[in-house]
Amino acid sequence: MKPENVTHNIECQSDSHTHHLCYMVSQGLHLEDEHLFQKLTKSPQFKCEHCGRVAESEKNLCKPTRL
């Protein structure tokens, strides 16, 4: 299954951007590894101020803010 046409935060300067949900979703993670995607988002503690995605860990977001 091909990834949806989802863009990621190209302005993010983090060395770990490939671990951010916006990047992983743009690569099709939510379609190819649904269990991992659910694990990362199951108990959200943070929300990204850039894209609005939520995650359990702030390390998976570009601009995390605590919920």
CHARMM-style PDB file with segment names, atoms N, HN, CA, C and O in Angstrom:
ATOM      1  N   MET     1       0.837  -1.177   0.000  1.00  0.00      PROA
ATOM      2  CA  MET     1       0.000   0.000   0.000  1.00  0.00      PROA
ATOM      3  C   MET     1       0.882   1.241   0.000  1.00  0.00      PROA
ATOM      4  O   MET     1       1.830   1.321   0.781  1.00  0.00      PROA
ATOM      5  N   LYS     2       0.589   2.203  -0.855  1.00  0.00      PROA
ATOM      6  HN  LYS     2      -0.182   2.139  -1.489  1.00  0.00      PROA
ATOM      7  CA  LYS     2       1.381   3.425  -0.956  1.00  0.00      PROA
ATOM      8  C   LYS     2       1.006   4.394   0.157  1.00  0.00      PROA
ATOM      9  O   LYS     2      -0.151   4.457   0.571  1.00  0.00      PROA
ATOM     10  N   PRO     3       2.004   5.158   0.644  1.00  0.00      PROA
ATOM     11  CA  PRO     3       1.701   6.159   1.667  1.00  0.00      PROA
ATOM     12  C   PRO     3       0.794   7.250   1.106  1.00  0.00      PROA
ATOM     13  O   PRO     3       0.832   7.561  -0.084  1.00  0.00      PROA
ATOM     14  N   GLU     4      -0.015   7.819   1.982  1.00  0.00      PROA
ATOM     15  HN  GLU     4      -0.046   7.566   2.949  1.00  0.00      PROA
ATOM     16  CA  GLU     4      -0.833   8.956   1.598  1.00  0.00      PROA
ATOM     17  C   GLU     4       0.084  10.122   1.263  1.00  0.00      PROA
ATOM     18  O   GLU     4       1.250  10.132   1.658  1.00  0.00      PROA
ATOM     19  N   ASN     5      -0.431  11.086   0.549  1.00  0.00      PROA
ATOM     20  HN  ASN     5      -1.378  11.077   0.228  1.00  0.00      PROA
ATOM     21  CA  ASN     5       0.351  12.269   0.222  1.00  0.00      PROA
ATOM     22  C   ASN     5       0.370  13.186   1.442  1.00  0.00      PROA
ATOM     23  O   ASN     5      -0.394  14.148   1.517  1.00  0.00      PROA
ATOM     24  N   VAL     6       1.236  12.887   2.382  1.00  0.00      PROA
ATOM     25  HN  VAL     6       1.857  12.106   2.322  1.00  0.00      PROA
ATOM     26  CA  VAL     6       1.358  13.632   3.634  1.00  0.00      PROA
ATOM     27  C   VAL     6       2.753  14.236   3.677  1.00  0.00      PROA
ATOM     28  O   VAL     6       3.745  13.545   3.446  1.00  0.00      PROA
ATOM     29  N   THR     7       2.823  15.506   3.969  1.00  0.00      PROA
ATOM     30  HN  THR     7       2.016  16.067   4.157  1.00  0.00      PROA
ATOM     31  CA  THR     7       4.121  16.149   4.059  1.00  0.00      PROA
ATOM     32  C   THR     7       4.562  16.208   5.513  1.00  0.00      PROA
ATOM     33  O   THR     7       3.750  16.103   6.431  1.00  0.00      PROA
ATOM     34  N   HSD     8       5.841  16.375   5.699  1.00  0.00      PROA
ATOM     35  HN  HSD     8       6.501  16.461   4.952  1.00  0.00      PROA
ATOM     36  CA  HSD     8       6.369  16.507   7.052  1.00  0.00      PROA
ATOM     37  C   HSD     8       6.976  17.894   7.201  1.00  0.00      PROA
ATOM     38  O   HSD     8       7.097  18.638   6.227  1.00  0.00      PROA
ATOM     39  N   ASN     9       7.347  18.226   8.399  1.00  0.00      PROA
ATOM     40  HN  ASN     9       7.249  17.622   9.190  1.00  0.00      PROA
ATOM     41  CA  ASN     9       7.881  19.543   8.729  1.00  0.00      PROA
ATOM     42  C   ASN     9       9.308  19.662   8.190  1.00  0.00      PROA
ATOM     43  O   ASN     9      10.260  19.290   8.877  1.00  0.00      PROA
ATOM     44  N   ILE    10       9.463  20.167   6.992  1.00  0.00      PROA
ATOM     45  HN  ILE    10       8.690  20.470   6.434  1.00  0.00      PROA
ATOM     46  CA  ILE    10      10.787  20.267   6.373  1.00  0.00      PROA
ATOM     47  C   ILE    10      11.652  21.325   7.053  1.00  0.00      PROA
ATOM     48  O   ILE    10      12.859  21.380   6.820  1.00  0.00      PROA
ATOM     49  N   GLU    11      11.045  22.163   7.892  1.00  0.00      PROA
ATOM     50  HN  GLU    11      10.064  22.117   8.082  1.00  0.00      PROA
ATOM     51  CA  GLU    11      11.794  23.187   8.613  1.00  0.00      PROA
ATOM     52  C   GLU    11      12.381  22.674   9.926  1.00  0.00      PROA
ATOM     53  O   GLU    11      13.165  23.377  10.564  1.00  0.00      PROA
ATOM     54  N   CYS    12      12.020  21.477  10.333  1.00  0.00      PROA
ATOM     55  HN  CYS    12      11.384  20.906   9.814  1.00  0.00      PROA
ATOM     56  CA  CYS    12      12.512  20.915  11.589  1.00  0.00      PROA
ATOM     57  C   CYS    12      14.024  20.687  11.479  1.00  0.00      PROA
ATOM     58  O   CYS    12      14.496  20.023  10.556  1.00  0.00      PROA
ATOM     59  N   GLN    13      14.758  21.238  12.416  1.00  0.00      PROA
ATOM     60  HN  GLN    13      14.374  21.777  13.166  1.00  0.00      PROA
ATOM     61  CA  GLN    13      16.216  21.141  12.408  1.00  0.00      PROA
ATOM     62  C   GLN    13      16.753  20.052  13.341  1.00  0.00      PROA
ATOM     63  O   GLN    13      17.966  19.931  13.515  1.00  0.00      PROA
ATOM     64  N   SER    14      15.870  19.269  13.935  1.00  0.00      PROA
ATOM     65  HN  SER    14      14.884  19.367  13.794  1.00  0.00      PROA
ATOM     66  CA  SER    14      16.275  18.232  14.871  1.00  0.00      PROA
ATOM     67  C   SER    14      17.051  17.121  14.167  1.00  0.00      PROA
ATOM     68  O   SER    14      16.692  16.706  13.065  1.00  0.00      PROA
ATOM     69  N   ASP    15      18.111  16.647  14.807  1.00  0.00      PROA
ATOM     70  HN  ASP    15      18.402  16.985  15.702  1.00  0.00      PROA
ATOM     71  CA  ASP    15      18.876  15.510  14.276  1.00  0.00      PROA
ATOM     72  C   ASP    15      18.053  14.232  14.290  1.00  0.00      PROA
ATOM     73  O   ASP    15      18.369  13.277  13.581  1.00  0.00      PROA
ATOM     74  N   SER    16      16.998  14.214  15.096  1.00  0.00      PROA
ATOM     75  HN  SER    16      16.741  14.990  15.672  1.00  0.00      PROA
ATOM     76  CA  SER    16      16.174  13.007  15.216  1.00  0.00      PROA
ATOM     77  C   SER    16      14.819  13.179  14.519  1.00  0.00      PROA
ATOM     78  O   SER    16      13.841  12.543  14.913  1.00  0.00      PROA
ATOM     79  N   HSD    17      14.753  14.028  13.493  1.00  0.00      PROA
ATOM     80  HN  HSD    17      15.547  14.544  13.173  1.00  0.00      PROA
ATOM     81  CA  HSD    17      13.477  14.273  12.803  1.00  0.00      PROA
ATOM     82  C   HSD    17      12.869  12.992  12.242  1.00  0.00      PROA
ATOM     83  O   HSD    17      11.647  12.887  12.137  1.00  0.00      PROA
ATOM     84  N   THR    18      13.685  12.035  11.887  1.00  0.00      PROA
ATOM     85  HN  THR    18      14.677  12.120  11.973  1.00  0.00      PROA
ATOM     86  CA  THR    18      13.151  10.779  11.343  1.00  0.00      PROA
ATOM     87  C   THR    18      12.371   9.991  12.392  1.00  0.00      PROA
ATOM     88  O   THR    18      11.715   9.004  12.059  1.00  0.00      PROA
ATOM     89  N   HSD    19      12.434  10.414  13.656  1.00  0.00      PROA
ATOM     90  HN  HSD    19      12.967  11.215  13.927  1.00  0.00      PROA
ATOM     91  CA  HSD    19      11.663   9.771  14.723  1.00  0.00      PROA
ATOM     92  C   HSD    19      10.402  10.556  15.061  1.00  0.00      PROA
ATOM     93  O   HSD    19       9.652  10.168  15.957  1.00  0.00      PROA
ATOM     94  N   HSD    20      10.167  11.642  14.362  1.00  0.00      PROA
ATOM     95  HN  HSD    20      10.777  11.957  13.635  1.00  0.00      PROA
ATOM     96  CA  HSD    20       8.974  12.450  14.596  1.00  0.00      PROA
ATOM     97  C   HSD    20       7.805  11.882  13.791  1.00  0.00      PROA
ATOM     98  O   HSD    20       7.985  11.411  12.668  1.00  0.00      PROA
ATOM     99  N   LEU    21       6.614  11.931  14.371  1.00  0.00      PROA
ATOM    100  HN  LEU    21       6.467  12.314  15.283  1.00  0.00      PROA
ATOM    101  CA  LEU    21       5.437  11.353  13.724  1.00  0.00      PROA
ATOM    102  C   LEU    21       5.151  11.955  12.352  1.00  0.00      PROA
ATOM    103  O   LEU    21       4.747  11.238  11.437  1.00  0.00      PROA
ATOM    104  N   CYS    22       5.357  13.266  12.196  1.00  0.00      PROA
ATOM    105  HN  CYS    22       5.686  13.849  12.939  1.00  0.00      PROA
ATOM    106  CA  CYS    22       5.064  13.863  10.887  1.00  0.00      PROA
ATOM    107  C   CYS    22       5.926  13.215   9.801  1.00  0.00      PROA
ATOM    108  O   CYS    22       5.444  12.950   8.699  1.00  0.00      PROA
ATOM    109  N   TYR    23       7.195  12.962  10.112  1.00  0.00      PROA
ATOM    110  HN  TYR    23       7.587  13.177  11.007  1.00  0.00      PROA
ATOM    111  CA  TYR    23       8.074  12.319   9.140  1.00  0.00      PROA
ATOM    112  C   TYR    23       7.672  10.860   8.916  1.00  0.00      PROA
ATOM    113  O   TYR    23       7.568  10.402   7.779  1.00  0.00      PROA
ATOM    114  N   MET    24       7.446  10.140  10.016  1.00  0.00      PROA
ATOM    115  HN  MET    24       7.530  10.512  10.941  1.00  0.00      PROA
ATOM    116  CA  MET    24       7.109   8.718   9.897  1.00  0.00      PROA
ATOM    117  C   MET    24       5.805   8.506   9.138  1.00  0.00      PROA
ATOM    118  O   MET    24       5.698   7.565   8.351  1.00  0.00      PROA
ATOM    119  N   VAL    25       4.811   9.367   9.362  1.00  0.00      PROA
ATOM    120  HN  VAL    25       4.898  10.131  10.001  1.00  0.00      PROA
ATOM    121  CA  VAL    25       3.547   9.251   8.640  1.00  0.00      PROA
ATOM    122  C   VAL    25       3.764   9.583   7.164  1.00  0.00      PROA
ATOM    123  O   VAL    25       3.169   8.942   6.298  1.00  0.00      PROA
ATOM    124  N   SER    26       4.600  10.565   6.868  1.00  0.00      PROA
ATOM    125  HN  SER    26       5.084  11.085   7.572  1.00  0.00      PROA
ATOM    126  CA  SER    26       4.876  10.895   5.467  1.00  0.00      PROA
ATOM    127  C   SER    26       5.542   9.731   4.736  1.00  0.00      PROA
ATOM    128  O   SER    26       5.472   9.639   3.510  1.00  0.00      PROA
ATOM    129  N   GLN    27       6.184   8.848   5.491  1.00  0.00      PROA
ATOM    130  HN  GLN    27       6.240   8.923   6.487  1.00  0.00      PROA
ATOM    131  CA  GLN    27       6.828   7.672   4.914  1.00  0.00      PROA
ATOM    132  C   GLN    27       5.912   6.450   4.926  1.00  0.00      PROA
ATOM    133  O   GLN    27       6.297   5.380   4.454  1.00  0.00      PROA
ATOM    134  N   GLY    28       4.700   6.605   5.463  1.00  0.00      PROA
ATOM    135  HN  GLY    28       4.387   7.474   5.846  1.00  0.00      PROA
ATOM    136  CA  GLY    28       3.718   5.524   5.435  1.00  0.00      PROA
ATOM    137  C   GLY    28       3.707   4.623   6.657  1.00  0.00      PROA
ATOM    138  O   GLY    28       3.119   3.543   6.609  1.00  0.00      PROA
ATOM    139  N   LEU    29       4.336   5.029   7.745  1.00  0.00      PROA
ATOM    140  HN  LEU    29       4.814   5.907   7.784  1.00  0.00      PROA
ATOM    141  CA  LEU    29       4.376   4.190   8.945  1.00  0.00      PROA
ATOM    142  C   LEU    29       2.988   3.771   9.398  1.00  0.00      PROA
ATOM    143  O   LEU    29       2.774   2.612   9.754  1.00  0.00      PROA
ATOM    144  N   HSD    30       2.043   4.702   9.389  1.00  0.00      PROA
ATOM    145  HN  HSD    30       2.216   5.644   9.100  1.00  0.00      PROA
ATOM    146  CA  HSD    30       0.693   4.414   9.867  1.00  0.00      PROA
ATOM    147  C   HSD    30      -0.003   3.358   9.012  1.00  0.00      PROA
ATOM    148  O   HSD    30      -0.963   2.735   9.464  1.00  0.00      PROA
ATOM    149  N   LEU    31       0.463   3.153   7.805  1.00  0.00      PROA
ATOM    150  HN  LEU    31       1.243   3.659   7.438  1.00  0.00      PROA
ATOM    151  CA  LEU    31      -0.104   2.138   6.923  1.00  0.00      PROA
ATOM    152  C   LEU    31       0.693   0.840   6.945  1.00  0.00      PROA
ATOM    153  O   LEU    31       0.119  -0.246   6.873  1.00  0.00      PROA
ATOM    154  N   GLU    32       2.012   0.950   7.044  1.00  0.00      PROA
ATOM    155  HN  GLU    32       2.479   1.832   7.103  1.00  0.00      PROA
ATOM    156  CA  GLU    32       2.876  -0.222   6.972  1.00  0.00      PROA
ATOM    157  C   GLU    32       3.102  -0.902   8.308  1.00  0.00      PROA
ATOM    158  O   GLU    32       3.313  -2.114   8.348  1.00  0.00      PROA
ATOM    159  N   ASP    33       3.063  -0.156   9.402  1.00  0.00      PROA
ATOM    160  HN  ASP    33       2.891   0.828   9.369  1.00  0.00      PROA
ATOM    161  CA  ASP    33       3.290  -0.735  10.731  1.00  0.00      PROA
ATOM    162  C   ASP    33       2.297  -0.115  11.707  1.00  0.00      PROA
ATOM    163  O   ASP    33       2.659   0.674  12.580  1.00  0.00      PROA
ATOM    164  N   GLU    34       1.047  -0.493  11.532  1.00  0.00      PROA
ATOM    165  HN  GLU    34       0.753  -1.133  10.822  1.00  0.00      PROA
ATOM    166  CA  GLU    34      -0.036   0.081  12.322  1.00  0.00      PROA
ATOM    167  C   GLU    34       0.176  -0.122  13.822  1.00  0.00      PROA
ATOM    168  O   GLU    34      -0.169   0.751  14.618  1.00  0.00      PROA
ATOM    169  N   HSD    35       0.739  -1.265  14.211  1.00  0.00      PROA
ATOM    170  HN  HSD    35       1.019  -1.974  13.564  1.00  0.00      PROA
ATOM    171  CA  HSD    35       0.959  -1.541  15.635  1.00  0.00      PROA
ATOM    172  C   HSD    35       1.963  -0.559  16.247  1.00  0.00      PROA
ATOM    173  O   HSD    35       1.741  -0.066  17.353  1.00  0.00      PROA
ATOM    174  N   LEU    36       3.051  -0.273  15.553  1.00  0.00      PROA
ATOM    175  HN  LEU    36       3.232  -0.674  14.655  1.00  0.00      PROA
ATOM    176  CA  LEU    36       4.024   0.687  16.053  1.00  0.00      PROA
ATOM    177  C   LEU    36       3.402   2.077  16.130  1.00  0.00      PROA
ATOM    178  O   LEU    36       3.592   2.789  17.117  1.00  0.00      PROA
ATOM    179  N   PHE    37       2.666   2.464  15.101  1.00  0.00      PROA
ATOM    180  HN  PHE    37       2.512   1.886  14.299  1.00  0.00      PROA
ATOM    181  CA  PHE    37       2.006   3.773  15.101  1.00  0.00      PROA
ATOM    182  C   PHE    37       1.057   3.890  16.296  1.00  0.00      PROA
ATOM    183  O   PHE    37       1.034   4.916  16.976  1.00  0.00      PROA
ATOM    184  N   GLN    38       0.280   2.844  16.547  1.00  0.00      PROA
ATOM    185  HN  GLN    38       0.298   2.010  15.995  1.00  0.00      PROA
ATOM    186  CA  GLN    38      -0.641   2.850  17.685  1.00  0.00      PROA
ATOM    187  C   GLN    38       0.119   2.923  19.005  1.00  0.00      PROA
ATOM    188  O   GLN    38      -0.317   3.606  19.932  1.00  0.00      PROA
ATOM    189  N   LYS    39       1.232   2.238  19.096  1.00  0.00      PROA
ATOM    190  HN  LYS    39       1.586   1.683  18.343  1.00  0.00      PROA
ATOM    191  CA  LYS    39       2.045   2.264  20.318  1.00  0.00      PROA
ATOM    192  C   LYS    39       2.557   3.678  20.598  1.00  0.00      PROA
ATOM    193  O   LYS    39       2.565   4.118  21.747  1.00  0.00      PROA
ATOM    194  N   LEU    40       2.977   4.382  19.564  1.00  0.00      PROA
ATOM    195  HN  LEU    40       2.970   4.025  18.630  1.00  0.00      PROA
ATOM    196  CA  LEU    40       3.518   5.732  19.720  1.00  0.00      PROA
ATOM    197  C   LEU    40       2.440   6.763  20.073  1.00  0.00      PROA
ATOM    198  O   LEU    40       2.740   7.813  20.641  1.00  0.00      PROA
ATOM    199  N   THR    41       1.190   6.456  19.732  1.00  0.00      PROA
ATOM    200  HN  THR    41       0.947   5.603  19.271  1.00  0.00      PROA
ATOM    201  CA  THR    41       0.115   7.433  19.924  1.00  0.00      PROA
ATOM    202  C   THR    41      -0.967   6.977  20.903  1.00  0.00      PROA
ATOM    203  O   THR    41      -1.948   7.692  21.108  1.00  0.00      PROA
ATOM    204  N   LYS    42      -0.807   5.808  21.507  1.00  0.00      PROA
ATOM    205  HN  LYS    42      -0.011   5.227  21.341  1.00  0.00      PROA
ATOM    206  CA  LYS    42      -1.861   5.213  22.338  1.00  0.00      PROA
ATOM    207  C   LYS    42      -2.231   6.062  23.557  1.00  0.00      PROA
ATOM    208  O   LYS    42      -3.413   6.311  23.793  1.00  0.00      PROA
ATOM    209  N   SER    43      -1.267   6.497  24.310  1.00  0.00      PROA
ATOM    210  HN  SER    43      -0.307   6.294  24.118  1.00  0.00      PROA
ATOM    211  CA  SER    43      -1.507   7.285  25.520  1.00  0.00      PROA
ATOM    212  C   SER    43      -0.834   8.647  25.370  1.00  0.00      PROA
ATOM    213  O   SER    43       0.215   8.890  25.968  1.00  0.00      PROA
ATOM    214  N   PRO    44      -1.423   9.523  24.585  1.00  0.00      PROA
ATOM    215  CA  PRO    44      -0.752  10.795  24.296  1.00  0.00      PROA
ATOM    216  C   PRO    44      -0.553  11.672  25.524  1.00  0.00      PROA
ATOM    217  O   PRO    44      -1.462  11.869  26.331  1.00  0.00      PROA
ATOM    218  N   GLN    45       0.650  12.185  25.638  1.00  0.00      PROA
ATOM    219  HN  GLN    45       1.388  12.025  24.983  1.00  0.00      PROA
ATOM    220  CA  GLN    45       1.009  13.107  26.704  1.00  0.00      PROA
ATOM    221  C   GLN    45       1.422  14.462  26.131  1.00  0.00      PROA
ATOM    222  O   GLN    45       1.496  15.457  26.852  1.00  0.00      PROA
ATOM    223  N   PHE    46       1.693  14.484  24.804  1.00  0.00      PROA
ATOM    224  HN  PHE    46       1.633  13.675  24.219  1.00  0.00      PROA
ATOM    225  CA  PHE    46       2.190  15.685  24.149  1.00  0.00      PROA
ATOM    226  C   PHE    46       1.464  15.909  22.826  1.00  0.00      PROA
ATOM    227  O   PHE    46       0.984  14.970  22.192  1.00  0.00      PROA
ATOM    228  N   LYS    47       1.398  17.165  22.431  1.00  0.00      PROA
ATOM    229  HN  LYS    47       1.788  17.929  22.946  1.00  0.00      PROA
ATOM    230  CA  LYS    47       0.811  17.549  21.147  1.00  0.00      PROA
ATOM    231  C   LYS    47       1.826  18.428  20.420  1.00  0.00      PROA
ATOM    232  O   LYS    47       2.492  19.258  21.040  1.00  0.00      PROA
ATOM    233  N   CYS    48       1.941  18.243  19.115  1.00  0.00      PROA
ATOM    234  HN  CYS    48       1.401  17.569  18.612  1.00  0.00      PROA
ATOM    235  CA  CYS    48       2.865  19.041  18.315  1.00  0.00      PROA
ATOM    236  C   CYS    48       2.209  20.377  17.968  1.00  0.00      PROA
ATOM    237  O   CYS    48       1.099  20.416  17.436  1.00  0.00      PROA
ATOM    238  N   GLU    49       2.897  21.454  18.271  1.00  0.00      PROA
ATOM    239  HN  GLU    49       3.798  21.423  18.704  1.00  0.00      PROA
ATOM    240  CA  GLU    49       2.386  22.786  17.940  1.00  0.00      PROA
ATOM    241  C   GLU    49       2.448  23.053  16.445  1.00  0.00      PROA
ATOM    242  O   GLU    49       1.802  23.980  15.955  1.00  0.00      PROA
ATOM    243  N   HSD    50       3.215  22.254  15.714  1.00  0.00      PROA
ATOM    244  HN  HSD    50       3.740  21.501  16.111  1.00  0.00      PROA
ATOM    245  CA  HSD    50       3.345  22.455  14.272  1.00  0.00      PROA
ATOM    246  C   HSD    50       2.225  21.741  13.502  1.00  0.00      PROA
ATOM    247  O   HSD    50       1.535  22.366  12.695  1.00  0.00      PROA
ATOM    248  N   CYS    51       2.042  20.446  13.746  1.00  0.00      PROA
ATOM    249  HN  CYS    51       2.602  19.939  14.401  1.00  0.00      PROA
ATOM    250  CA  CYS    51       1.099  19.666  12.938  1.00  0.00      PROA
ATOM    251  C   CYS    51      -0.158  19.224  13.683  1.00  0.00      PROA
ATOM    252  O   CYS    51      -1.137  18.815  13.057  1.00  0.00      PROA
ATOM    253  N   GLY    52      -0.140  19.302  15.018  1.00  0.00      PROA
ATOM    254  HN  GLY    52       0.655  19.634  15.526  1.00  0.00      PROA
ATOM    255  CA  GLY    52      -1.313  18.918  15.796  1.00  0.00      PROA
ATOM    256  C   GLY    52      -1.370  17.448  16.158  1.00  0.00      PROA
ATOM    257  O   GLY    52      -2.297  17.019  16.844  1.00  0.00      PROA
ATOM    258  N   ARG    53      -0.395  16.665  15.708  1.00  0.00      PROA
ATOM    259  HN  ARG    53       0.359  17.013  15.150  1.00  0.00      PROA
ATOM    260  CA  ARG    53      -0.386  15.246  16.074  1.00  0.00      PROA
ATOM    261  C   ARG    53      -0.094  15.094  17.561  1.00  0.00      PROA
ATOM    262  O   ARG    53       0.533  15.956  18.178  1.00  0.00      PROA
ATOM    263  N   VAL    54      -0.559  13.983  18.125  1.00  0.00      PROA
ATOM    264  HN  VAL    54      -1.069  13.283  17.625  1.00  0.00      PROA
ATOM    265  CA  VAL    54      -0.308  13.697  19.536  1.00  0.00      PROA
ATOM    266  C   VAL    54       0.536  12.437  19.651  1.00  0.00      PROA
ATOM    267  O   VAL    54       0.467  11.548  18.802  1.00  0.00      PROA
ATOM    268  N   ALA    55       1.340  12.372  20.721  1.00  0.00      PROA
ATOM    269  HN  ALA    55       1.395  13.094  21.411  1.00  0.00      PROA
ATOM    270  CA  ALA    55       2.215  11.225  20.939  1.00  0.00      PROA
ATOM    271  C   ALA    55       2.430  11.035  22.428  1.00  0.00      PROA
ATOM    272  O   ALA    55       2.258  11.954  23.229  1.00  0.00      PROA
ATOM    273  N   GLU    56       2.811   9.817  22.773  1.00  0.00      PROA
ATOM    274  HN  GLU    56       2.951   9.071  22.122  1.00  0.00      PROA
ATOM    275  CA  GLU    56       3.121   9.509  24.165  1.00  0.00      PROA
ATOM    276  C   GLU    56       4.418  10.187  24.599  1.00  0.00      PROA
ATOM    277  O   GLU    56       4.544  10.615  25.746  1.00  0.00      PROA
ATOM    278  N   SER    57       5.383  10.284  23.680  1.00  0.00      PROA
ATOM    279  HN  SER    57       5.281   9.935  22.748  1.00  0.00      PROA
ATOM    280  CA  SER    57       6.688  10.853  24.000  1.00  0.00      PROA
ATOM    281  C   SER    57       6.945  12.131  23.212  1.00  0.00      PROA
ATOM    282  O   SER    57       6.624  12.215  22.026  1.00  0.00      PROA
ATOM    283  N   GLU    58       7.517  13.113  23.871  1.00  0.00      PROA
ATOM    284  HN  GLU    58       7.777  13.045  24.834  1.00  0.00      PROA
ATOM    285  CA  GLU    58       7.852  14.365  23.194  1.00  0.00      PROA
ATOM    286  C   GLU    58       8.910  14.170  22.120  1.00  0.00      PROA
ATOM    287  O   GLU    58       9.035  15.000  21.219  1.00  0.00      PROA
ATOM    288  N   LYS    59       9.674  13.083  22.200  1.00  0.00      PROA
ATOM    289  HN  LYS    59       9.572  12.408  22.932  1.00  0.00      PROA
ATOM    290  CA  LYS    59      10.729  12.842  21.208  1.00  0.00      PROA
ATOM    291  C   LYS    59      10.159  12.500  19.831  1.00  0.00      PROA
ATOM    292  O   LYS    59      10.895  12.477  18.845  1.00  0.00      PROA
ATOM    293  N   ASN    60       8.859  12.235  19.761  1.00  0.00      PROA
ATOM    294  HN  ASN    60       8.261  12.253  20.563  1.00  0.00      PROA
ATOM    295  CA  ASN    60       8.228  11.884  18.496  1.00  0.00      PROA
ATOM    296  C   ASN    60       7.501  13.056  17.848  1.00  0.00      PROA
ATOM    297  O   ASN    60       6.700  12.863  16.934  1.00  0.00      PROA
ATOM    298  N   LEU    61       7.781  14.278  18.322  1.00  0.00      PROA
ATOM    299  HN  LEU    61       8.432  14.435  19.064  1.00  0.00      PROA
ATOM    300  CA  LEU    61       7.126  15.463  17.776  1.00  0.00      PROA
ATOM    301  C   LEU    61       8.147  16.575  17.546  1.00  0.00      PROA
ATOM    302  O   LEU    61       9.147  16.662  18.257  1.00  0.00      PROA
ATOM    303  N   CYS    62       7.893  17.420  16.555  1.00  0.00      PROA
ATOM    304  HN  CYS    62       7.080  17.350  15.977  1.00  0.00      PROA
ATOM    305  CA  CYS    62       8.804  18.530  16.228  1.00  0.00      PROA
ATOM    306  C   CYS    62       8.754  19.637  17.279  1.00  0.00      PROA
ATOM    307  O   CYS    62       9.793  20.111  17.740  1.00  0.00      PROA
ATOM    308  N   LYS    63       7.544  20.043  17.655  1.00  0.00      PROA
ATOM    309  HN  LYS    63       6.700  19.658  17.281  1.00  0.00      PROA
ATOM    310  CA  LYS    63       7.349  21.133  18.616  1.00  0.00      PROA
ATOM    311  C   LYS    63       6.379  20.661  19.703  1.00  0.00      PROA
ATOM    312  O   LYS    63       5.222  21.078  19.731  1.00  0.00      PROA
ATOM    313  N   PRO    64       6.856  19.793  20.593  1.00  0.00      PROA
ATOM    314  CA  PRO    64       5.946  19.220  21.594  1.00  0.00      PROA
ATOM    315  C   PRO    64       5.533  20.206  22.678  1.00  0.00      PROA
ATOM    316  O   PRO    64       6.312  21.056  23.109  1.00  0.00      PROA
ATOM    317  N   THR    65       4.296  20.066  23.097  1.00  0.00      PROA
ATOM    318  HN  THR    65       3.663  19.376  22.747  1.00  0.00      PROA
ATOM    319  CA  THR    65       3.773  20.785  24.237  1.00  0.00      PROA
ATOM    320  C   THR    65       2.957  19.781  25.042  1.00  0.00      PROA
ATOM    321  O   THR    65       2.231  18.965  24.475  1.00  0.00      PROA
ATOM    322  N   ARG    66       3.077  19.842  26.350  1.00  0.00      PROA
ATOM    323  HN  ARG    66       3.667  20.505  26.811  1.00  0.00      PROA
ATOM    324  CA  ARG    66       2.385  18.882  27.217  1.00  0.00      PROA
ATOM    325  C   ARG    66       0.882  19.105  27.137  1.00  0.00      PROA
ATOM    326  O   ARG    66       0.406  20.240  27.152  1.00  0.00      PROA
ATOM    327  N   LEU    67       0.144  18.002  27.052  1.00  0.00      PROA
ATOM    328  HN  LEU    67       0.531  17.080  27.040  1.00  0.00      PROA
ATOM    329  CA  LEU    67      -1.322  18.079  27.052  1.00  0.00      PROA
ATOM    330  C   LEU    67      -1.844  18.368  28.427  1.00  0.00      PROA
ATOM    331  OT1 LEU    67      -3.056  18.468  28.618  1.00  0.00      PROA
TER     332      LEU     67
END
